[in-house]
């Protein structure tokens, strides 16, 4: 059977090649996405700061359970601010048998000639760092410098460092050498004071005694850590104690997993449609086999064998292609700062095996489904069966299509009426439901459309238009795959691609319109809380607000996710306009919270409710909802009083100070003196900040557009592939028309009329699906019911689809018409 299948493929090289292209590209895309996920899962960050520790107790993620619709979900989410542990745990850990040294590590952001991290000297043993010149710090004004940062400095010299956002003159007590990240060291007491997190440590490291039972130490440390909601990291897991929730492996897992499901469904659509069309065009061949005594099982096995052969060939080409695509993506990620240069991309077999198995499974199931009708007919009816299309499609298909269309309509109404993550998830699901409904109902859509278009096509193309409508009606079943492919490409191209444009535009626009301050004081070192007060005290300044960017963790759809947030200085009103729609920012106080409409709608919060969530370090809070605002994209979904996040962020410093000056006030000199108080800072215009935000958004959007572009490109290629196959399969039909007296020009006009009709239907349906999806998603994310579409956006989608349809049909048909009809009438379909 395999030999026969191979011979059949060789005799039908066109359809075989089209199917191979669909399978190969499916394997390429799935392999690349799988390699991303596999790389993220396999990667174990190497311990640097804690390289000499045997065990590290840290709090790096948050775990809890939720119950949705009766199902219990166990949720784990990384802490965006890293998390802390009680410093008092160090005393309990010292009592564990076999422990030699326990050191609580606190981190302090430091800026000198370059950025570094400050620690207490007792934690130097965890790297380890060793004094090579001078002595350990003994007083609050002492510092030990990393040899890589010291330059010409020597013990006894004075040096100035930005510590805690303030310039401090310190005495260099010693120079240390170590292999960890560039660090400086203070006394333990001074480091704890500068960190601003009383009673807390970023991590606690343990060094075991020589010959001690390390497994027992890890187990005992895990029990102690569990009492504080922390974990004990050891062995290859030590590096995870240093990483945060924004680590490269998290990015790869998120990107690969979130997109992989949608791509898998897309590949299923494309491969199933291509194989189905290929088998349908071979009805005469398969029917002839039935007429010469081939059993239905033999025919099915032959078709499956063909699909398996093409699938294996696609895997042989696609797997190396997928790994090449992974290497290209890795280079692009590194160039744009998504991954560090040394991050290894895993090229293990798991991604390839998964991609190949999924693609082969789709190919086999598609081949079985496509061969079902041919193998069910009796041998005596075989040759007659292929003369015309079946008059009716299956009732099961009709019922399934109606139910799917009903589900899509229900999803659209729920999406438009909902908000937040529920609406966004509903919009994407709605897109797939609509496309699936079109695929199921395509035969009825084609027949109805042909009936409705008959007057128009006859009026424009005359006799050729009449022939076109008859062809569209007679071949309604065979053109289902073509219609589905066109609708799929228009639906994806006109919705998910423009969604990213809307997010970029709305984010920048909201930030611009909501920033009332004309200036911002910025610094990579951050600012202490008194910087905003200093700005407010300056003549000509109406108000100034210290802003600290952070993240909080909110529950959503039975899961949890970090969402962007900001903490503001309550004394600096008048510099931001968040477009409050309910409540008042003046009521924020010290125990309130303001949330965006997106998150308020998703969580069901109203003004006056108690909102429960977690701060970025995992600290649970319950705050009163004081206001609900519209500009969540530009300023974050959650706005908190600065007092609430004090001691709960990694830097514990303000990122910027927004300054609003009186109209006409000459404040240039005053602002320059303000910047001089905080070395390394600068005063920039708020408009320049918005330009930088737009550039940052463009970099971030590149990744989303790359992934979306892969999906849209694959859908468009599938449409082209399908239409070329459908056109080339009409050799005998066109030859018969020409032998019956139809001229070559009339045949071309007929094909043009058919494509115009089919393309018009596809553009109307696909455009309607795209518009519905885009409106629902944009309304959910921004509250704007009218989405933004770039000036040439719809022209590119509609024009590109029209050009694609015409080129992939007109050119193949033109090639067929160059062959004399008497030479083609006797050839296979």
C-alpha positions in Angstrom: 0.0 0.0 0.0 2.9 2.4 0.7 4.3 1.7 -2.7 1.0 2.4 -4.4 0.6 5.6 -2.3 4.1 6.8 -3.5 3.2 6.1 -7.1 -0.1 8.0 -6.8 1.8 11.0 -5.3 4.3 11.0 -8.2 1.4 11.1 -10.7 -0.2 14.0 -8.9 2.8 16.1 -8.2 0.8 19.4 -8.0 -1.6 18.5 -5.2 1.2 16.6 -3.4 3.5 19.6 -3.5 0.7 21.9 -2.2 0.0 19.5 0.7 3.7 19.2 1.4 4.1 23.0 1.6 1.2 23.2 4.1 2.6 20.4 6.3 6.2 21.6 6.1 5.4 25.2 7.2 3.2 23.8 9.9 6.1 21.8 11.3 8.4 24.8 11.0 6.2 27.1 13.0 5.2 24.5 15.6 8.9 23.4 16.0 10.1 27.0 16.5 7.4 27.7 19.1 8.0 24.4 20.8 11.7 25.1 21.0 11.0 28.4 22.7 8.9 26.6 25.4 11.4 23.8 25.7 14.3 26.3 26.1 12.4 28.1 28.8 11.6 24.9 30.7 15.0 23.4 30.4 17.0 26.5 31.2 18.4 26.7 34.7 19.9 30.0 35.5 23.4 29.7 36.9 23.9 31.0 40.4 26.2 34.0 40.6 25.5 36.0 43.7 24.9 32.8 45.7 27.4 30.6 43.9 29.1 29.5 47.2 25.8 28.8 49.1 24.5 25.3 49.6 20.9 26.5 50.3 19.2 29.8 49.7 15.8 30.6 51.3 13.9 33.1 49.1 10.4 34.1 48.2 10.2 34.3 44.4 6.7 33.2 43.5 3.2 33.2 44.9 1.1 30.0 45.0 -2.6 29.7 45.9 -5.7 27.8 44.8 -8.9 29.2 43.2 -12.3 27.6 42.5 -14.0 28.4 39.2 -17.2 26.7 38.1 -16.5 23.9 40.6 -13.0 23.3 39.4 -10.1 23.8 41.8 -7.0 25.4 40.2 -3.6 25.6 41.6 -2.0 28.8 40.5 1.7 29.9 40.8 2.8 33.3 39.5 6.3 34.9 39.8 6.6 37.9 42.0 7.5 41.0 39.9 9.3 42.7 42.8 11.2 39.6 43.8 9.7 39.0 47.3 11.3 39.1 50.7 11.6 36.8 53.7 11.6 37.7 57.4 15.2 38.3 58.5 14.4 36.5 61.8 14.4 33.2 59.9 18.2 33.4 59.9 18.2 32.6 63.6 16.0 29.5 63.1 18.2 28.3 60.2 21.4 28.6 62.3 19.9 25.9 64.6 19.7 23.4 61.8 22.3 20.6 62.3 25.2 20.8 59.9 24.9 24.5 59.2 28.2 26.4 59.3 27.1 29.9 58.2 23.8 31.7 57.7 23.8 35.2 56.1 20.8 37.4 55.4 21.2 39.3 52.2 19.6 42.7 51.5 20.0 44.5 48.2 20.6 48.2 47.8 20.7 49.9 44.4 24.0 51.8 43.9 25.1 54.0 41.1 28.8 55.0 40.7 30.7 54.9 37.4 28.2 52.1 36.6 25.3 50.4 38.2 25.9 47.9 41.0 24.2 46.3 44.0 24.9 47.0 47.6 24.9 44.2 50.3 25.7 43.7 53.9 29.3 42.4 54.4 28.2 39.2 56.0 26.5 38.1 52.8 29.9 38.3 50.9 30.6 34.7 51.9 27.7 33.5 49.7 29.5 34.5 46.5 32.2 34.4 47.8 33.9 37.8 47.9 37.3 38.1 49.7 39.2 41.2 50.8 42.3 41.6 48.7 43.2 45.1 50.1 42.2 46.8 53.3 39.5 45.7 55.8 35.8 44.9 56.0 33.5 47.8 56.7 33.3 48.7 60.3 31.3 52.0 60.4 28.2 53.3 58.7 30.3 55.4 56.4 32.5 52.6 55.2 32.2 50.7 51.9 34.1 47.8 50.4 34.3 48.1 46.6 34.3 45.3 44.0 37.8 45.3 42.4 36.0 45.7 39.0 34.5 48.9 40.2 37.4 50.3 42.3 39.5 51.7 39.4 42.4 53.6 41.1 40.7 53.7 44.5 42.5 52.3 47.4 41.7 51.8 51.1 41.3 55.1 52.9 40.2 57.0 49.9 36.9 58.9 49.7 34.4 58.0 47.0 30.9 59.3 46.1 28.1 56.9 45.3 24.4 57.3 44.6 22.8 55.1 47.3 19.1 55.2 47.8 18.8 58.0 45.3 21.1 60.3 47.3 24.7 61.1 46.8 26.8 59.8 49.7 30.5 60.4 50.4 31.9 57.1 51.8 35.3 55.9 53.0 36.8 53.0 51.1 37.7 50.5 53.8 38.7 47.7 51.4 38.8 46.2 48.0 37.2 42.8 47.4 37.4 40.2 44.6 34.6 37.9 43.6 33.0 36.3 40.5 29.4 37.5 41.2 27.6 40.5 39.8 29.4 43.8 40.5 28.7 44.7 44.1 29.7 47.0 47.0 29.4 46.1 50.6 28.3 48.1 53.7 28.0 47.0 57.3 25.0 44.8 57.8 23.2 47.4 59.9 23.8 50.1 57.3 22.8 47.9 54.4 19.5 47.1 56.2 18.9 50.8 56.9 19.6 51.8 53.3 17.3 49.0 51.9 14.3 50.5 53.7 12.7 47.1 54.5 12.9 46.7 58.3 13.0 43.2 59.5 13.1 41.8 55.9 15.8 40.3 53.7 15.9 39.6 50.0 17.2 36.1 50.7 19.0 34.1 53.3 21.9 31.9 52.3 23.3 28.9 54.1 26.8 27.4 53.9 27.0 23.8 55.2 29.7 22.4 57.3 32.2 20.1 55.5 30.8 16.5 55.3 27.3 17.6 56.5 24.2 15.9 55.2 23.1 18.5 52.6 19.8 16.7 51.8 18.8 16.9 55.5 19.8 20.6 55.6 17.7 21.3 52.5 14.7 19.5 54.0 15.0 21.3 57.3 15.5 24.7 55.6 12.4 24.0 53.4 10.3 23.5 56.5 11.5 26.7 58.1 11.0 28.6 54.8 7.5 27.2 54.4 6.4 28.9 57.6 7.0 32.2 55.9 5.6 31.2 52.5 9.1 31.0 51.0 11.1 28.1 49.4 14.5 26.6 49.9 16.6 26.5 46.7 19.6 24.2 46.3 21.8 22.5 43.7 20.8 23.5 40.1 17.9 25.5 41.4 20.1 28.0 43.2 20.1 30.3 40.2 16.3 30.6 40.4 16.7 32.3 43.8 18.4 35.2 42.0 16.0 35.5 39.0 12.7 37.3 38.9 9.4 36.9 37.2 10.6 38.8 34.1 13.4 36.3 33.4 14.1 35.2 29.8 12.8 31.7 30.4 9.5 33.2 31.6 9.3 35.2 28.4 9.9 32.2 26.1 7.5 30.0 27.9 4.8 32.7 27.9 5.3 33.5 24.2 5.5 29.9 23.0 2.7 28.5 25.1 0.2 31.4 24.6 0.7 31.5 20.9 1.2 27.7 20.4 -2.5 26.8 21.0 -3.7 29.3 18.4 -1.1 28.3 15.9 -1.9 24.6 16.4 -5.6 25.4 15.6 -4.5 27.4 12.6 -2.3 24.6 11.3 -5.2 22.2 11.8 -7.5 24.4 9.7 -4.9 24.8 6.9 -3.7 21.2 6.7 -7.2 19.7 6.9 -8.4 22.0 4.2 -5.5 21.3 1.9 -5.6 17.6 2.2 -9.4 17.6 1.9 -9.2 19.6 -1.3 -6.5 17.3 -2.6 -8.5 14.2 -2.0 -11.7 15.7 -3.4 -9.9 16.5 -6.7 -8.9 12.9 -7.0 -12.4 11.4 -6.8 -12.1 9.9 -10.3 -8.8 8.1 -9.4 -10.2 6.8 -6.1 -13.5 5.9 -7.7 -11.7 3.9 -10.4 -9.9 1.9 -7.7 -13.2 1.1 -6.2 -14.5 0.0 -9.6 -11.7 -2.5 -10.0 -12.4 -4.2 -6.7 -10.4 -2.1 -4.2 -12.1 -2.3 -0.8 -13.1 0.8 1.1 -10.5 -0.1 3.7 -7.7 -0.4 1.1 -8.6 3.0 -0.4 -8.6 4.6 3.1 -5.3 3.0 3.9 -3.8 4.3 0.7 -5.0 7.8 1.3 -3.7 7.7 4.9 -0.4 6.3 3.6 -0.1 9.2 1.2 -0.7 11.7 4.0 1.8 9.9 6.2 4.4 10.0 3.4 3.9 13.7 2.9 3.8 14.3 6.6 7.2 12.5 7.1 8.6 14.4 4.1 7.3 17.6 5.7 8.9 16.7 9.0 12.2 16.0 7.4 12.2 19.4 5.9 10.3 21.3 8.6 12.2 20.2 11.7 15.6 21.6 10.5 13.7 24.6 9.2 12.1 25.1 12.6 15.5 25.0 14.3 16.9 27.5 11.8 13.9 29.8 12.5 14.5 29.4 16.2 18.1 30.5 15.8 17.0 33.5 13.8 14.4 34.4 16.4 17.0 34.1 19.1 19.3 36.6 17.3 16.4 39.0 16.9 15.4 38.6 20.6 18.9 39.4 21.7 19.3 42.4 19.3 16.1 43.9 20.8 16.9 43.2 24.4 14.4 40.5 25.1 17.1 37.9 25.8 20.6 38.2 27.2 23.3 37.4 24.6 24.4 34.3 26.4 21.0 32.7 26.8 21.0 29.2 25.3 18.2 28.1 23.0 17.4 24.5 23.5 17.5 22.4 20.4 16.3 19.2 22.1 14.0 16.6 20.4 10.9 17.3 22.4 9.8 20.3 20.4 10.4 18.5 17.1 8.6 15.3 18.2 5.6 17.2 19.4 5.3 19.3 16.2 5.7 16.2 14.0 3.2 14.1 16.0 0.6 16.9 16.0 1.0 17.6 12.2 0.9 13.9 11.3 -2.2 13.4 13.5 -4.0 16.3 11.7 -2.9 14.9 8.3 -4.1 11.4 9.0 -7.5 12.5 10.4 -7.9 14.9 7.5 -7.2 12.2 5.0 -9.6 9.8 6.7 -12.4 12.4 6.7 -11.8 13.4 3.1 -11.8 9.8 1.9 -14.9 8.8 3.8 -17.4 9.7 1.0 -15.5 8.1 -1.8 -15.0 4.9 0.1 -18.7 4.6 1.1 -20.1 4.5 -2.5 -20.7 1.2 -4.3 -18.2 0.2 -7.0 -20.9 0.3 -9.8 -21.6 3.9 -8.9 -18.0 5.0 -8.6 -17.4 6.5 -12.0 -20.8 8.1 -12.2 -20.3 9.7 -8.7 -17.4 11.8 -9.8 -19.2 13.5 -12.7 -20.9 16.1 -10.6 -20.7 17.4 -7.0 -23.0 15.9 -4.4 -26.3 17.8 -4.5 -26.5 18.1 -0.7 -24.0 18.3 2.1 -24.4 16.3 5.3 -27.0 17.3 7.9 -24.5 16.8 10.7 -22.3 19.4 9.1 -25.2 21.8 8.8 -26.3 21.3 12.4 -22.7 21.7 13.6 -22.2 24.9 11.6 -25.4 26.4 12.9 -24.5 25.6 16.5 -21.0 27.0 16.0 -22.4 30.2 14.4 -24.8 30.5 17.4 -21.8 30.0 19.8 -19.9 32.7 17.9 -22.8 35.1 18.1 -23.2 34.4 21.8 -19.5 35.0 22.4 -19.7 38.3 20.5 -22.6 39.6 22.5 -20.9 38.5 25.8 -17.6 40.1 24.6 -19.2 43.4 23.7 -21.1 43.5 27.0 -18.1 42.4 29.1 -14.8 44.1 30.0 -11.3 43.2 31.1 -9.5 39.9 30.4 -12.9 38.2 30.0 -13.7 40.3 27.0 -10.2 40.0 25.4 -10.2 36.2 25.7 -13.8 36.1 24.3 -12.8 38.2 21.3 -10.0 35.9 20.3 -12.2 32.8 20.8 -15.0 34.5 18.9 -12.6 34.9 15.9 -12.0 31.2 15.7 -15.6 30.3 16.2 -16.7 32.5 13.3 -14.0 31.0 11.0 -15.0 27.5 12.0 -18.7 28.3 11.4 -17.8 29.6 7.9 -15.8 26.4 7.2 -18.8 24.2 8.2 -21.4 26.3 6.4 -19.4 27.1 3.3 -21.4 24.9 0.9 -24.6 26.7 1.8 -22.9 30.1 1.8 -21.5 29.4 -1.7 -24.9 28.3 -3.1 -26.8 31.2 -1.6 -24.1 33.7 -2.7 -24.1 32.3 -6.2 -27.9 32.7 -6.4 -27.8 36.3 -5.0 -24.9 37.3 -7.3 -26.4 35.9 -10.5 -28.0 39.2 -11.7 -24.8 41.2 -10.9 -22.4 38.7 -12.5 -24.6 38.4 -15.6 -25.0 42.1 -15.9 -21.2 42.7 -15.8 -19.8 39.7 -17.6 -22.7 38.6 -19.7 -22.6 35.0 -20.9 -19.3 34.5 -19.0 -21.1 35.7 -15.8 -23.9 33.2 -16.5 -21.4 30.4 -16.7 -19.7 31.6 -13.6 -22.9 31.5 -11.5 -23.6 28.0 -12.8 -20.1 26.9 -11.8 -20.3 28.5 -8.4 -23.6 26.6 -7.7 -22.4 23.3 -9.1 -19.0 23.5 -7.3 -20.3 24.9 -4.0 -19.0 21.9 -2.1 -15.6 21.9 -3.7 -15.0 25.6 -3.1 -15.5 25.4 0.6 -11.8 25.2 1.3 -11.1 28.2 -0.9 -13.7 30.3 0.9 -12.5 29.3 4.3 -8.9 30.1 3.5 -9.8 33.5 2.2 -12.0 34.3 5.2 -9.3 33.1 7.5 -6.6 35.3 6.0 -8.9 38.4 6.0 -10.2 37.7 9.5 -6.7 37.4 11.0 -5.1 40.2 9.0 -7.9 42.6 9.7 -8.2 41.9 13.5 -5.2 40.7 15.5 -2.7 42.7 13.5 -4.6 46.0 14.0 -5.2 45.2 17.6 -1.5 45.8 18.3 -1.6 49.1 16.5 -4.5 50.2 18.7 -2.7 49.2 21.9 0.4 51.2 20.9 -1.7 54.2 19.9 -3.9 54.2 22.9 -1.0 53.8 25.4 0.9 56.8 24.0 -2.2 58.9 23.6 -3.4 58.2 27.1 0.0 59.0 28.5 0.2 62.3 26.6 -3.3 63.5 27.4 -3.1 62.4 31.0 0.2 64.1 31.8 -0.5 67.6 33.0 3.1 68.2 34.2 5.3 70.0 31.7 8.6 68.5 33.1 9.9 65.4 34.7 12.9 64.8 36.9 14.4 61.5 35.9 17.4 59.5 37.0 18.6 55.8 36.6 19.4 55.9 40.4 15.9 56.8 41.4 14.8 59.4 44.0 14.1 59.4 47.7 10.7 60.5 48.9 11.9 64.0 49.7 12.7 64.8 46.1 9.0 65.5 45.3 8.7 67.8 48.3 11.9 69.6 47.3 10.3 70.2 43.8 7.1 71.5 45.3 9.0 74.0 47.5 10.6 75.7 44.4 9.2 79.1 43.2 7.1 78.8 40.1 6.2 75.1 40.7 2.5 74.6 41.2 2.9 70.9 42.1 5.1 67.9 41.9 4.3 64.2 42.2 6.7 61.4 42.9 5.8 58.3 40.8 7.0 54.8 41.6 6.4 52.2 39.0 5.7 48.7 40.2 3.4 45.7 39.5 0.6 44.0 41.5 -0.9 40.6 41.2 -4.6 40.3 40.5 -6.8 37.3 40.1 -8.3 36.8 36.6 -10.4 34.0 35.2 -9.3 31.5 37.8 -5.7 32.4 37.3 -3.5 35.4 38.4 -1.3 37.7 36.5 1.0 40.7 37.3 -0.4 43.9 36.0 1.4 47.3 35.8 0.8 49.7 38.6 2.1 53.0 39.9 2.4 54.5 43.4 2.0 58.2 43.6 2.9 60.8 46.2 -0.5 61.9 47.6 0.6 65.4 48.1 1.3 66.0 44.4 -2.2 66.4 42.9 -2.7 68.2 39.7 0.1 66.6 37.6 -1.8 63.6 36.4 -5.3 63.3 34.9 -6.3 59.6 34.8 -9.7 60.5 33.5 -11.7 59.3 36.5 -15.1 58.0 35.6 -16.3 57.1 39.1 -15.1 58.2 42.6 -12.3 60.7 43.1 -8.5 60.6 43.4 -8.8 63.0 46.3 -10.3 60.2 48.3 -7.3 57.9 47.8 -5.9 58.6 51.2 -3.4 56.1 52.8 -5.7 53.0 52.5 -7.3 53.5 49.1 -6.6 52.3 45.6 -7.7 53.5 42.1 -8.2 51.0 39.4 -8.7 51.1 35.6 -12.1 50.4 34.1 -10.5 47.3 32.5 -9.5 45.7 35.8 -12.5 47.0 37.7 -14.9 45.4 35.2 -12.9 42.1 35.2 -12.9 41.9 39.0 -16.4 43.3 39.5 -15.2 46.2 41.7 -17.1 49.4 42.3 -16.2 52.5 44.3 -16.4 51.8 48.0 -15.7 48.0 47.5 -12.7 46.4 49.3 -10.2 45.2 46.6 -8.1 42.2 47.6 -4.8 41.6 45.7 -1.1 41.2 46.2 1.7 43.7 46.0 4.7 43.0 43.8 6.6 41.2 46.6 3.7 39.0 47.4 2.3 40.9 50.3 -1.6 40.6 50.5 -3.5 43.8 50.8 -7.1 44.8 51.1 -7.8 48.4 50.0 -10.8 50.6 49.5 -11.6 51.4 45.9 -11.5 55.2 45.8 -11.7 55.8 42.1 -12.1 54.1 38.8 -10.3 55.6 35.8 -10.1 55.2 32.0 -6.4 55.7 31.2 -5.1 52.3 32.4 -2.9 51.7 29.3 -1.0 54.9 29.7 -0.6 54.8 33.5 -1.1 51.2 34.6 -4.2 49.4 35.8 -3.7 50.2 39.5 -2.7 53.4 41.2 -1.7 53.2 44.9 -0.6 55.6 47.6 3.2 55.6 47.8 2.8 54.7 51.5 1.2 51.3 50.7 4.2 50.1 48.6 6.9 51.5 50.8 9.3 48.7 51.6 7.6 46.4 49.0 9.4 47.3 45.8 12.9 46.2 44.7 14.4 49.7 44.7 12.1 51.4 47.2 12.7 54.7 45.3 10.6 56.9 43.1 11.4 56.5 39.4 10.5 60.0 38.5 9.1 63.3 39.8 6.5 65.0 37.6 6.6 68.8 37.9 3.9 71.2 36.9 4.8 74.8 36.7 2.7 78.0 36.7 1.9 79.5 33.3 4.7 81.8 32.2 6.9 81.1 35.1 10.7 81.1 34.4 11.8 77.9 36.2 14.7 76.8 34.1 17.3 77.9 36.6 15.4 76.5 39.5 14.9 73.1 37.8 18.6 73.0 37.0 19.5 73.5 40.6 17.0 70.8 41.6 18.7 68.3 39.2 22.1 69.3 40.7 20.9 68.2 44.1 20.6 64.6 42.7 23.7 63.8 40.7 23.0 61.8 37.6 19.5 63.2 37.3 18.0 65.4 34.5 14.9 67.5 33.9 13.2 66.5 30.6 10.1 67.8 28.9 7.0 65.5 29.3 6.7 65.5 25.5 10.1 63.9 25.2 9.0 61.3 27.7 6.1 60.4 25.5 8.4 60.1 22.4 10.5 57.7 24.4 7.4 55.7 25.5 6.4 55.4 21.8 9.9 54.0 21.0 9.7 51.6 23.9 6.2 50.5 22.8 7.5 50.0 19.2 10.2 47.6 20.5 7.7 45.7 22.6 5.2 45.6 19.8 7.8 44.1 17.5 7.6 40.8 19.3 3.8 40.7 19.1 3.7 41.7 15.5 6.3 39.1 14.6 4.2 36.3 16.1 1.0 37.7 14.6 2.7 38.1 11.3 3.6 34.4 11.3 -0.1 33.5 11.8 -1.4 35.9 9.2 1.4 34.9 6.7 0.6 31.2 7.2 -3.1 31.9 6.6 -2.4 33.9 3.5 -0.1 31.2 2.2 -2.7 28.6 2.8 -5.2 30.7 0.8 -2.8 30.9 -2.1 -1.9 27.3 -1.9 -5.6 26.3 -1.9 -6.6 28.5 -4.8 -3.7 27.3 -7.0 -4.7 23.7 -6.3 -8.4 24.5 -7.1 -7.4 26.3 -10.3 -5.1 23.6 -11.6 -7.7 20.9 -10.9 -10.0 22.4 -13.6 -8.1 21.2 -16.6 -10.7 18.9 -18.0 -13.6 21.2 -17.2 -12.0 24.1 -19.1 -11.0 21.9 -22.0 -14.6 20.6 -22.3 -16.0 24.2 -22.3 -13.5 25.1 -25.1 -14.4 22.0 -27.2 -18.1 23.0 -26.8 -17.4 26.3 -28.4 -16.6 28.6 -25.6 -13.7 30.9 -26.6 -10.5 31.4 -24.6 -11.6 35.0 -23.8 -14.9 33.9 -22.6 -13.3 31.3 -20.3 -11.0 33.9 -18.8 -13.9 36.2 -18.2 -15.8 33.4 -16.6 -12.9 32.7 -14.3 -12.7 36.4 -13.5 -16.4 36.5 -12.7 -16.1 33.5 -10.4 -13.2 35.0 -8.5 -15.0 38.3 -8.2 -18.0 36.6 -6.8 -16.1 34.3 -4.4 -13.7 37.1 -3.4 -16.5 39.5 -2.7 -18.3 37.0 -0.5 -15.0 36.2 1.4 -14.2 39.9 1.9 -17.7 40.7 3.2 -17.7 37.8 5.6 -14.0 38.0 6.6 -14.2 41.8 6.9 -17.3 41.5 9.1 -15.6 38.9 11.3 -12.5 41.0 11.6 -14.4 44.2 12.3 -16.5 42.5 15.0 -13.5 41.0 16.7 -11.4 44.2 16.5 -14.3 46.3 17.9 -14.9 43.9 20.7 -11.2 43.6 21.7 -10.5 47.3 21.4 -13.6 48.3 23.3 -12.6 45.8 26.1 -9.0 47.1 26.3 -9.5 50.8 25.8 -13.2 51.6 26.2 -13.2 53.1 22.7 -15.9 51.4 20.5 -14.3 52.7 17.3 -10.9 51.1 16.7 -8.1 52.8 15.0 -7.0 51.4 11.6 -4.0 52.9 9.9 -4.7 54.8 6.7 -3.5 52.1 4.4 -4.5 49.2 6.7 -7.7 48.1 5.2 -6.4 48.9 1.7 -3.5 46.5 2.4 -5.7 43.8 3.8 -8.5 44.0 1.2 -6.2 44.8 -1.7 -3.7 42.2 -0.8 -6.4 39.5 -0.5 -7.9 40.5 -3.8 -4.5 40.4 -5.5 -3.7 37.1 -3.9 -6.9 35.6 -5.1 -6.6 36.9 -8.6 -2.9 36.0 -9.1 -3.3 32.5 -7.6 -6.2 31.8 -9.9 -5.7 33.8 -13.1 -2.1 32.8 -13.7 -2.7 29.0 -13.3 -5.8 29.2 -15.4 -3.9 31.2 -18.1 -1.3 28.4 -18.1 -4.0 25.8 -18.6 -5.6 27.7 -21.5 -2.3 27.7 -23.3 -2.6 23.9 -23.7 -4.8 22.8 -26.7 -8.1 21.4 -25.2 -7.8 18.1 -27.1 -4.6 17.4 -25.2 -6.2 18.0 -21.8 -9.6 16.5 -22.1 -8.4 12.9 -21.6 -6.0 13.6 -18.7 -6.7 13.0 -15.1 -8.6 15.6 -13.0 
